[in-house]
Amino acid sequence: MTSRLELLPGGGRGGRRTLAETAAAELHQLILSGELPSGTPLRLVELANRLEMSQMPVREGLRRLEALGLVDIIPHRGAWVRELSLEDLHDTHETRLALESLAVRAAAEHFAVADEQKAIAALEEHLRLSRADDSIGARQAHADFHFALYRAGGSQWLARAIEPVWQNSERYRFGSRQTPFQIEQNRQEHQAILDACVARDPDAAEGALRNHLAGAVQRITETMTSKQKGTSP
């Protein structure tokens, strides 16, 4: 693979990865892209051959993805890509709402010029890559934008707590292609969150975030329901 996603938004750039980190990132991309669909058995020998590395870093990579909730591992039985379901989607959404509402409120209370600059740069990159139909790059820029806000609140633990549910929610939205209308709608929603943080208005920031997440989960729910019924969304 030529493009590798970072497990942590914006993390690891410019540094050297361990083999386990590389394995986790490669497997992460295969899961998000749908090349390893939900329910797929994850066999060490096959994965090691596919990634051209030994089984040990692949095993550690799978453990890292298990910690993020993307993989299920049962001792003596094996590992599988975790199943997608509407129940899991809504559970993930409610958990994101609880954690990210806290994070964005804290961000709005402490937002600085440097935080604004990071968020603007990430948002501009997200828009550019979305319009270019670069789903991998757009995903990274999207994460960079949100976490630029969340880290502005000053709590490292809160940002870390958001990471697993964020990564699980990415599985539900990563493969969908956006129309120009949806790209512009997303830009406006993100801009509203950023504007509220710049204005240091916690209530407006939380409201804009909740509106953004509600729209996303509604669109994904409609898509999943349509697929289950065998119709087009």
C-alpha positions in Angstrom: 0.0 0.0 0.0 1.2 3.5 -0.8 -1.1 5.3 1.7 -1.2 4.5 5.4 -3.6 6.0 7.8 -2.4 7.0 11.3 -4.3 5.3 14.1 -4.0 8.5 16.2 -5.2 11.6 14.4 -2.2 13.5 13.3 0.1 11.2 15.2 3.3 9.5 14.1 4.1 11.9 11.3 7.7 12.3 10.6 8.7 9.5 13.0 9.6 5.9 12.6 7.0 3.2 13.2 7.6 -0.1 14.9 6.5 -3.2 12.8 3.5 -3.7 15.1 2.4 -0.1 14.5 2.8 -0.6 10.8 0.8 -3.8 10.9 -1.9 -2.1 12.9 -2.1 0.8 10.4 -2.2 -1.5 7.4 -4.9 -3.7 8.8 -6.8 -0.6 10.0 -6.9 0.7 6.4 -8.0 -2.7 5.0 -10.9 -2.7 7.5 -11.9 0.8 6.8 -11.8 0.4 3.0 -13.9 -2.7 3.2 -11.2 -5.0 1.8 -11.6 -6.8 5.1 -15.4 -6.6 5.6 -17.1 -7.1 9.0 -17.1 -10.7 10.1 -13.9 -11.6 8.1 -11.7 -14.2 9.9 -8.3 -12.7 10.5 -5.8 -15.5 10.1 -2.2 -14.8 11.1 -0.4 -16.7 8.3 -2.5 -15.1 5.6 -2.2 -11.6 7.0 1.5 -12.0 7.6 2.0 -13.0 3.9 -0.2 -10.2 2.7 1.7 -7.6 4.7 5.0 -9.2 4.0 6.1 -9.4 7.7 6.4 -12.0 10.4 3.4 -13.2 12.5 4.5 -11.5 15.7 4.0 -7.9 14.7 0.7 -8.8 13.0 -0.5 -10.5 16.2 0.4 -7.3 18.1 -1.3 -5.2 15.4 -4.5 -7.2 15.9 -4.4 -6.6 19.6 -4.1 -2.9 19.0 -7.2 -3.0 16.8 -9.0 -5.0 19.4 -8.3 -2.3 21.9 -9.9 0.2 19.4 -13.0 -2.1 19.1 -12.4 -2.9 15.5 -11.5 -6.6 15.9 -12.8 -9.4 18.1 -10.3 -11.9 19.5 -11.4 -15.1 21.2 -8.6 -17.2 22.7 -8.0 -20.5 21.0 -10.6 -19.6 18.3 -9.1 -16.8 16.4 -9.9 -13.2 15.4 -12.5 -11.5 13.3 -13.4 -8.1 12.0 -16.1 -6.8 14.3 -19.6 -6.9 12.8 -21.4 -3.8 11.8 -24.9 -3.3 13.0 -27.5 -0.5 13.5 -27.4 -1.2 17.3 -23.6 -0.8 17.4 -23.8 2.4 15.3 -26.3 4.0 17.6 -24.4 2.9 20.7 -21.2 4.4 19.2 -23.1 7.6 18.3 -24.4 8.0 21.9 -21.0 7.5 23.4 -19.4 10.0 21.0 -22.1 12.5 21.9 -21.3 12.2 25.6 -17.6 12.4 25.2 -17.3 14.9 22.4 -19.8 17.3 23.9 -17.6 17.5 27.0 -14.5 18.0 24.8 -15.9 20.7 22.6 -17.3 22.6 25.6 -13.9 22.6 27.2 -12.4 23.6 23.9 -14.7 26.6 23.6 -13.7 27.7 27.1 -10.0 27.6 26.4 -9.8 28.2 22.6 -6.6 30.1 21.6 -5.4 31.6 18.3 -3.0 28.7 17.8 -5.9 26.2 18.1 -7.9 28.2 15.6 -5.0 28.1 13.1 -4.7 24.4 13.4 -8.4 23.8 13.0 -8.6 26.1 10.0 -5.7 24.4 8.2 -7.3 21.0 8.8 -10.7 22.1 7.7 -9.3 23.6 4.5 -7.4 20.4 3.8 -10.5 18.3 4.4 -12.5 20.4 2.0 -9.8 20.2 -0.7 -9.3 16.4 -0.4 -13.1 15.7 -0.3 -13.6 17.7 -3.5 -10.7 15.7 -5.0 -12.4 12.4 -3.9 -9.3 11.4 -1.8 -11.2 9.5 0.8 -8.0 8.4 2.7 -6.6 11.9 3.0 -10.0 13.5 3.7 -10.5 11.1 6.6 -7.2 12.1 8.1 -7.9 15.8 7.7 -11.4 15.3 9.2 -9.9 13.6 12.3 -7.2 16.3 12.5 -9.9 19.0 12.5 -12.0 17.5 15.3 -9.0 16.6 17.5 -7.5 20.0 17.0 -10.7 21.2 18.8 -10.8 18.5 21.4 -7.2 18.9 22.4 -7.7 22.6 22.8 -9.7 21.8 26.0 -6.5 20.7 27.7 -7.5 17.2 28.7 -5.3 14.4 27.3 -7.4 11.7 28.8 -10.6 13.0 27.3 -9.0 13.0 23.8 -7.7 9.5 24.4 -11.2 8.3 25.6 -12.7 9.6 22.3 -10.2 7.7 20.1 -11.8 4.1 20.3 -15.4 5.2 19.6 -14.1 7.6 16.9 -12.3 4.8 15.1 -15.3 2.5 15.3 -17.6 5.1 13.9 -15.2 5.6 11.0 -16.0 2.1 9.8 -19.6 3.1 9.2 -18.9 6.3 7.1 -15.5 5.6 5.4 -16.7 3.9 2.3 -19.5 6.2 1.3 -18.9 8.7 -1.5 -20.1 12.3 -0.9 -22.0 14.5 -3.4 -20.9 18.1 -3.8 -24.0 19.1 -1.8 -23.0 16.8 1.1 -19.4 18.1 1.0 -20.7 21.7 1.3 -23.1 20.7 4.1 -20.3 19.1 6.0 -18.2 22.2 5.5 -20.9 24.4 6.9 -21.4 22.1 9.9 -17.7 22.0 10.7 -17.5 25.8 10.3 -20.3 26.3 12.8 -18.5 24.3 15.4 -15.3 26.2 14.8 -17.0 29.6 14.8 -18.6 28.7 18.2 -15.2 27.7 19.6 -13.6 30.9 18.3 -16.4 32.9 20.0 -15.8 31.0 23.2 -19.4 29.9 23.4 -19.6 26.4 24.9 -23.4 26.1 24.4 -23.2 27.0 20.7 -20.2 24.7 20.2 -22.0 21.8 21.8 -25.2 22.5 19.8 -23.3 22.7 16.5 -21.5 19.4 17.3 -24.7 17.6 18.2 -26.3 18.8 14.9 -23.2 17.6 13.0 -23.2 14.1 14.6 -27.0 13.7 14.4 -26.9 14.4 10.6 -24.1 11.9 10.1 -25.7 9.1 12.0 -29.1 9.7 10.2 -27.4 9.4 6.8 -25.6 6.3 7.7 -28.7 4.7 9.3 -30.7 5.4 6.1 -27.9 3.9 3.9 -27.6 0.7 6.1 -31.4 0.3 6.2 -31.6 0.6 2.4 -28.9 -1.9 1.9 -30.6 -4.4 4.3 -33.8 -3.9 2.3 -32.0 -4.3 -1.0 -32.9 -0.8 -2.2 -31.0 2.3 -3.1 -30.8 5.1 -0.4 
